[in-house]
Amino acid sequence: MKQRIIFILLIGLLSTACGEAPSSVSNVTPTPTAKPTRVYDPNEILKISVFKSGEIRVDDKIVTLQKLDTLLTALDQKNGIVWYYREAGESEPQAQALEVIKLIVTHKRPMSLSSKPDFSDRIDATGNSVPRTK
């Protein structure tokens, strides 16, 4: 349960990190040339898995944190999204899993959580597993 709460909080953090925050200054008038909302390409997906051993896989290939950073930079250019799976997701995350999440947040990539290693489900906003439609 604690793990689900942590990931729900991370999802909230990611959604606020990816969007434009409203200004807290009340006397500022928005300009008509405001930035459009960022559009993500749902066809550009990086599937990241983190295992209890600390092993990180991207699209089923073992990678280092440095390589993951490079792949996320490339994903930035394509406006892609991350599908994330962590083995033993109900337990406390290991150090590697936390570093992976930090990288995803740093790159401001939207993330879909999965409780299955084949990414056949996604975790919804209430923490429930639902079949993935894509």
N, C-alpha and C positions, 0 to 999 in steps of 0.2 A: 504494500500500500504506500509506504514511504517513497518507494522508487517511482510509482506512478505520479505522485505529487511533484517530485523533483522534475520529472519529464514534462508534466503539464506546465510547470513554471518555466521550464526552458522553452517550451513552445511559445508561451506568452512573451518571453524575452525576445525570441527570434521574430515574432510577428511585429513587435514594436521596433526592433532593430531594423527591419526591412522596410518599414513604412516611414512616412514623413510625420514627425511629431508636430503637434500644433504649437504655435508660438504662445509663450506665457505673457507676452507684452500686449496689453489690451489696446494701446493707442496706435498700433501699427495696422495700416490698411493693406490687405493683400493686393498684390499686383495682378493684372490680368494675364501676365506671362508666367504664372506659377508653374513649377515643375509638374509634369504629369506623373501619375502613380506608376511605379515600376511594374513592368509586365514580365512575367517569367514564362519560359518556354517549357511546357510540361513534357515535351519530347526529349529534352536534354536532362537525363537523370544520371546521377552518380550514386551507385548502390554501395554503401559503406557498412561493413560488418566488423564488430569488435568482439573478440572472444575472451573467455576467462583467462586464458594463457597470456593475454596482452597482444596477441596477434591482431593486426589490422588488415582487412581485405577490402579492396575496391574492385567491384565487378569480378569478384572471385579470384583476384590476384593479390598476393601478399605485398604490402607497401609499408614504408617507414612514415613517420610523421612528416618528414621533410618532403617526401614524394606526395603525400596527401595534400600538403600545402600547395604544391605545384599543380596538382589536379584540380583543386578548388579554385585556384587562380584562373585556370583554363575554363572552368565552369562559369566563373564570373563573366567572362567574355561572351559566353553563350546564353547568359541569363537563365542558367539551368537550376535544377532543384536537387536536393539530397534525399534519398531514402536511407534510413538508418536502422540498423538492427544491432542489438547487444545481447550476447549470450548471457543467460541468467539475469535477465532484466529486472527481476523482482529483488535481487540482492543489491548491496551497496556497489556502486560502480568502481572499477579498478582505475588506477592512475591513467592508463592509456585511454580509457573511455572518456575520462574528463578532458584530457588533452584534445581528443578528437572533437568533442563538443565545443571546446574553446575555439578551435580552428573554424568550425562551421559558423559559429557566431561572429568571429572576426571577419569572415568573408561575407557575412550577411546573406547567407543562402537559406531559403525556406527549406524546412525539413519535415518529412513525413516519417513517423516512427512505425516500426514493425515489430511484432513479437515473434515472428517466424523467420527462420534463416533464408527461406526462399522468397521473402517479401510478398507473400500472397495475402497478407492482411495489412491493415493500418490501425493505429491507435487513434480513436476519435478524441474530441475535446473533453469527453467525460471519462476517459481512460479505458474505454471498452475496445476490444478487438472486433473489427468489422472487415469483411472481405474487400480486398482491393479491386476496384473496377477496371483498372488499367493494367 
